[in-house]
Amino acid sequence: MSRKKKLSRDVAVIGGGLTKLGLFKDRNSKDFFAEAYLEMMSSVDKGIDPKEIGAIYFGNFTNDFFVHQAHWAPILADLLGQVPKP
């Protein structure tokens, strides 16, 4: 018999955003992230105040190779004004 663990609180994914694909020599990782973030914020049906965001989870697998910055999450959280959120 398998046991299912229940989350300790409710979680919701309320929006999503992507960047345009292509070669953009005049843009960097922060520019791409900001574009995806703004698209995510505008995709929320009834809008959201950034202060209501409880946590942000970043995923990136090449930034340390291209930008030589391995710990990108705190930098991006600061860019969004979401510090000290995890």
N, C-alpha and C positions, 0 to 999 in steps of 0.2 A: 504494500500500500504506500503510495507516495504522499508526502506531506507538502502542502503548499504553504509557503510563507506569505503572510499578509504584510503589505507595506505599512509602515508605522504612521503614514499620513497619505492623504490624497495627493496625486500628482497629475498635472495636465500639460500636454503639449498644445499650445494655443496658436502657433503660427510657425512659418518656416520661410527661409529666404535663400536664394542662390545668386551667384554672380554670373555674368555673361561669360561664355567660354570663348577663348581666343588668345592671341598674343598681344599683350598690352605693355610695351616697353616703358611707358611713362607712369605706370602704376605699381604699387607695392602691396604687400600682404595686408597692411592696415587699410588701404583703400578698398581692397576686395572684401575684407571683413565688414567694413562700414557699409558697403553696398548691400551685402547680404542681410545685415542687421536692420537696415532701414526698410528693406523689402519685407522682412519678417514682421516688423512693427506695423507696417501698412496692411499686412495680410490678416491681421486679427479683426474678426467681424465687427466688434463693437468698440475697438480701440483698447489700449491699455496704457496706464501711467507707468513709466519705467520704475517708479518707486514700489509698484506692486510685484515686481519680479523677485521671487524668493531665492533663486539660484540660477546660475548660468553654467552650462557644461560645454567646454570647447573641445573640439577634436581637430588635430592637424598632424599630418605625418611627414611633411617635407620642409617645414619652415626652417628647421635647424640647418638643413642642407643649403637652401637657397638664400636665406637671410642671416644665417649663423646666429640664430637666437632660439635656443631650445625651449625655454620656459615662456611661452607666448601667452598663456591664459591670463596671468596677472596684468600684463601689458594691455591686453584687449579689454579686460574688465575695467581698468582705469580709463581707457579711451571712452568707454560707455558710461562712466560715472557709477559703476556698479561695485565699487570697492567699499567695504571689505567682504563682499559676498563670496561664498566658496566657488 
